[in-house]
Amino acid sequence: MIHIITDSSSDIPNSLIEKYMIRVVPMTVQIDGQEYEEGIDLAPQEFYQKMFSSPELPKTSQPAPNRFSELFEQFIDAGETLCLTISSKLSGSFQSACLGKELSRNSHVTVFDSLAGSLGHGLQVLMAAEMGINGASLENILSKLEKYRQEMKFLIRLDSLENIVKGGRLSRFQGSLAKLLNIKVMLHNVDGSAEFLEKIHGHRHSLQHLLDLVGERCTDFSDRVVGITHVNNIEDASFLASEIQKRYHPKDILINEMGSTIATYAGKAGLIVAF
């Protein structure tokens, strides 16, 4: 049996975590002087309310290596263990898992860098878990994962620049001007990082443009699962899912709330589409 482990930034719906028996190592987030473990003592909606009302940007951090090593130890005599983490360009979780592997006595651990975030990472975890349950070997799973990782695309629509202002990367004046002009920012994945793509005027225009970008980046969705995550913005997430289904007819579409790790960077009403 192949045991699948991931960190909580993968934003996988709880029902699928339970279905595929995926073990999740929590990321941590600090807000207003309090530290929480993502998905354990801080649910997404609770985090959103704290984040929206806080004058400071939350601080997120990867799990300590011992959190990974303790979990790896549980499977020391139970077959292969495959751990998939958020992109090493976005967090230190991959390095922490690698250190956890070194600390563990389990010699059958493989750590895989998803080079993605949120459901871009989570979809890779789900593919590995499904293949494992269906009896695929670790070698076959890794081969498929490497191809999937290479093809993986994700697009991020920032509805608000408030968190960028809180983080000091934009002045309050610039943030206020962007709000006044109704400017939305689009990011995309480049070698595991989230890089600026373009700025767009208007809420509805930004959604329509996001849909166009999805179609430009993939011509055949017949075997693709699309993952959509949002920060307290189910209305836009559902609209995107409906339009993607009409336009591109993917194999499946998953919608979920962003956890605290990714939501800290996506900000209020942020959206991520991964495929």
C-alpha positions as CSV (number, residue, x, y, z in Angstrom):
1,M,0.0,0.0,0.0
2,I,1.1,3.6,-0.7
3,H,0.4,6.1,2.0
4,I,-0.3,9.6,0.8
5,I,0.7,12.6,2.9
6,T,0.4,16.3,2.1
7,D,0.4,19.7,3.9
8,S,-2.8,21.6,4.6
9,S,-2.2,24.2,1.9
10,S,-3.4,21.8,-0.7
11,D,-7.0,22.9,0.0
12,I,-8.5,19.5,-0.7
13,P,-12.2,19.1,0.4
14,N,-12.5,17.1,3.6
15,S,-14.8,14.6,2.0
16,L,-12.0,13.6,-0.5
17,I,-9.3,13.6,2.2
18,E,-11.5,11.0,4.1
19,K,-12.3,9.1,0.9
20,Y,-8.7,8.6,-0.1
21,M,-7.3,8.3,3.5
22,I,-4.9,11.2,2.9
23,R,-2.9,12.3,5.9
24,V,-2.5,16.0,6.3
25,V,0.2,17.9,8.1
26,P,-1.0,21.4,9.2
27,M,0.6,24.6,8.3
28,T,0.6,27.3,11.0
29,V,-0.8,30.9,10.8
30,Q,-0.3,33.7,13.3
31,I,-2.8,36.5,13.4
32,D,-3.3,39.2,16.1
33,G,-0.7,37.5,18.3
34,Q,-2.3,34.1,18.3
35,E,-1.0,31.0,16.5
36,Y,-3.3,28.4,14.9
37,E,-2.9,25.2,13.0
38,E,-4.6,25.4,9.7
39,G,-7.7,23.2,9.4
40,I,-7.4,22.0,13.0
41,D,-8.2,24.9,15.3
42,L,-9.0,27.5,12.7
43,A,-11.6,26.9,10.0
44,P,-11.5,29.0,6.8
45,Q,-14.5,31.2,7.6
46,E,-13.1,31.9,11.1
47,F,-9.8,32.9,9.5
48,Y,-11.4,35.1,6.9
49,Q,-13.1,37.2,9.6
50,K,-9.9,37.6,11.6
51,M,-8.0,38.5,8.5
52,F,-10.5,41.0,7.2
53,S,-10.6,42.8,10.6
54,S,-6.9,42.7,11.4
55,P,-4.7,45.7,10.6
56,E,-1.7,43.4,9.9
57,L,-1.1,40.7,7.4
58,P,-1.3,37.2,8.9
59,K,2.0,35.3,9.1
60,T,2.1,31.8,7.8
61,S,4.8,29.1,8.3
62,Q,5.5,25.6,7.2
63,P,5.2,22.6,9.5
64,A,8.3,21.8,11.6
65,P,10.3,18.8,10.3
66,N,9.3,16.7,13.3
67,R,5.7,17.0,12.3
68,F,6.5,15.2,9.1
69,S,9.0,12.7,10.7
70,E,6.4,11.7,13.3
71,L,3.9,10.9,10.6
72,F,6.5,9.1,8.5
73,E,7.4,6.9,11.5
74,Q,3.8,5.7,11.7
75,F,4.2,3.9,8.3
76,I,7.7,2.5,8.9
77,D,6.7,-1.1,8.3
78,A,3.6,-0.4,6.1
79,G,4.8,0.0,2.5
80,E,5.7,3.1,0.6
81,T,5.0,6.7,1.8
82,L,4.6,9.5,-0.7
83,C,4.5,13.1,0.6
84,L,3.5,15.9,-1.7
85,T,4.0,19.5,-0.7
86,I,3.1,23.0,-1.8
87,S,5.7,24.5,-4.3
88,S,9.1,25.0,-2.8
89,K,9.0,28.5,-4.4
90,L,6.0,29.4,-2.3
91,S,6.8,27.9,1.1
92,G,9.5,26.0,3.0
93,S,7.2,23.0,3.4
94,F,9.1,20.9,0.9
95,Q,12.4,21.5,2.7
96,S,10.8,20.7,6.0
97,A,9.4,17.4,4.7
98,C,12.8,16.5,3.3
99,L,14.4,17.2,6.7
100,G,11.6,15.1,8.3
101,K,12.5,12.3,6.0
102,E,16.1,12.5,7.2
103,L,15.0,12.5,10.8
104,S,12.7,9.5,10.3
105,R,13.7,5.9,10.5
106,N,11.3,5.2,7.6
107,S,13.5,4.5,4.6
108,H,10.5,4.2,2.2
109,V,9.6,7.9,2.1
110,T,9.5,9.9,-1.2
111,V,8.9,13.7,-1.0
112,F,7.5,15.3,-4.1
113,D,7.5,19.1,-4.8
114,S,4.2,19.9,-6.5
115,L,5.4,23.3,-7.8
116,A,1.9,24.5,-7.3
117,G,-0.4,25.8,-4.6
118,S,-4.0,25.4,-3.4
119,L,-5.9,22.9,-5.6
120,G,-3.0,23.0,-8.2
121,H,-1.2,21.1,-5.5
122,G,-4.3,19.3,-4.3
123,L,-5.2,17.8,-7.6
124,Q,-1.8,16.2,-7.8
125,V,-2.3,14.7,-4.4
126,L,-5.7,13.4,-5.4
127,M,-4.4,11.8,-8.6
128,A,-1.6,10.1,-6.6
129,A,-4.1,8.8,-4.0
130,E,-6.5,7.5,-6.6
131,M,-3.7,5.7,-8.4
132,G,-2.4,4.2,-5.2
133,I,-5.8,2.9,-4.2
134,N,-6.2,1.3,-7.6
135,G,-2.9,-0.6,-7.2
136,A,-0.4,1.5,-9.2
137,S,3.2,1.2,-8.2
138,L,5.1,4.2,-6.7
139,E,7.2,4.3,-9.9
140,N,4.1,4.7,-12.1
141,I,2.6,7.3,-9.8
142,L,5.8,9.4,-9.8
143,S,6.0,9.1,-13.6
144,K,2.4,10.4,-13.9
145,L,2.9,13.1,-11.3
146,E,6.0,14.5,-13.1
147,K,4.0,14.8,-16.3
148,Y,1.0,16.3,-14.5
149,R,3.1,18.8,-12.6
150,Q,4.7,19.9,-15.9
151,E,1.3,20.5,-17.5
152,M,-0.3,22.0,-14.4
153,K,-1.6,25.6,-14.8
154,F,-3.0,27.9,-12.3
155,L,-4.4,31.4,-12.5
156,I,-5.0,33.8,-9.6
157,R,-7.5,36.7,-9.6
158,L,-6.8,39.2,-6.8
159,D,-10.1,41.1,-6.2
160,S,-8.6,43.2,-3.5
161,L,-5.1,44.5,-3.0
162,E,-5.6,45.1,0.7
163,N,-3.3,42.3,1.8
164,I,-0.6,43.5,-0.5
165,V,-0.8,46.9,1.2
166,K,-0.8,45.2,4.7
167,G,2.3,43.3,3.6
168,G,4.1,46.5,2.6
169,R,4.5,45.7,-1.1
170,L,2.1,48.5,-2.1
171,S,1.5,51.9,-0.4
172,R,-1.9,52.7,1.1
173,F,-2.3,55.4,-1.6
174,Q,-1.6,52.9,-4.4
175,G,-4.1,50.5,-2.8
176,S,-6.8,53.1,-2.5
177,L,-6.2,54.2,-6.1
178,A,-6.5,50.6,-7.3
179,K,-9.8,50.3,-5.3
180,L,-11.1,53.5,-6.7
181,L,-10.3,52.5,-10.3
182,N,-11.7,48.9,-9.7
183,I,-8.4,47.3,-10.7
184,K,-8.0,43.6,-10.4
185,V,-4.7,41.8,-10.6
186,M,-4.1,38.5,-12.4
187,L,-1.2,36.2,-11.5
188,H,-0.1,32.9,-13.1
189,N,2.3,30.1,-12.4
190,V,5.9,30.3,-13.7
191,D,8.2,27.4,-12.7
192,G,6.4,27.0,-9.3
193,S,6.1,30.6,-8.5
194,A,3.1,32.9,-8.7
195,E,4.1,35.8,-11.0
196,F,2.2,39.0,-12.1
197,L,0.5,38.6,-15.4
198,E,-1.6,41.7,-15.9
199,K,-4.1,44.2,-14.3
200,I,-7.7,44.4,-15.4
201,H,-10.4,47.0,-14.8
202,G,-13.7,45.8,-13.5
203,H,-15.1,42.9,-11.6
204,R,-17.1,41.2,-14.4
205,H,-14.5,41.9,-17.0
206,S,-11.8,40.2,-14.9
207,L,-13.9,37.1,-14.6
208,Q,-14.6,36.9,-18.3
209,H,-10.9,37.4,-19.0
210,L,-10.0,34.7,-16.5
211,L,-12.2,32.3,-18.4
212,D,-10.5,33.2,-21.7
213,L,-7.1,32.6,-20.2
214,V,-8.2,29.2,-19.1
215,G,-9.1,28.3,-22.7
216,E,-5.8,29.8,-24.0
217,R,-3.8,27.6,-21.7
218,C,-5.4,24.3,-22.5
219,T,-7.2,23.1,-25.6
220,D,-8.5,19.7,-24.4
221,F,-10.2,19.4,-21.1
222,S,-11.7,16.0,-21.6
223,D,-9.3,14.3,-19.2
224,R,-8.7,17.4,-17.0
225,V,-10.1,18.1,-13.5
226,V,-10.4,21.8,-12.8
227,G,-10.0,23.0,-9.2
228,I,-11.4,26.4,-8.1
229,T,-10.7,27.8,-4.6
230,H,-12.0,31.1,-3.2
231,V,-11.8,33.4,-0.2
232,N,-15.4,33.8,1.0
233,N,-16.5,34.2,-2.6
234,I,-18.7,31.2,-3.6
235,E,-20.7,33.4,-6.0
236,D,-17.8,34.0,-8.3
237,A,-16.4,30.6,-7.9
238,S,-19.8,29.0,-8.9
239,F,-20.0,31.4,-11.9
240,L,-16.6,30.3,-13.1
241,A,-17.4,26.6,-12.6
242,S,-20.6,27.0,-14.6
243,E,-18.9,28.8,-17.4
244,I,-16.0,26.5,-17.5
245,Q,-18.4,23.5,-17.8
246,K,-20.3,25.2,-20.6
247,R,-17.2,26.3,-22.6
248,Y,-14.6,23.5,-22.0
249,H,-16.5,20.4,-20.7
250,P,-13.8,19.2,-18.2
251,K,-13.8,15.7,-16.7
252,D,-14.7,17.2,-13.3
253,I,-14.7,20.5,-11.4
254,L,-13.9,20.8,-7.7
255,I,-14.8,24.0,-5.7
256,N,-13.4,24.6,-2.2
257,E,-12.6,27.4,0.2
258,M,-9.0,28.4,0.5
259,G,-7.3,27.6,3.7
260,S,-5.4,30.3,5.7
261,T,-2.0,29.7,4.0
262,I,-3.1,30.5,0.5
263,A,-5.9,32.9,1.5
264,T,-3.3,35.2,3.2
265,Y,-1.8,35.8,-0.2
266,A,-5.0,35.8,-2.3
267,G,-6.8,38.2,0.0
268,K,-10.5,39.1,0.2
269,A,-12.6,37.5,-2.5
270,G,-9.5,36.0,-4.2
271,L,-9.9,33.2,-6.7
272,I,-7.6,30.5,-8.0
273,V,-8.4,28.3,-11.0
274,A,-6.1,25.3,-11.4
275,F,-6.1,22.7,-14.2
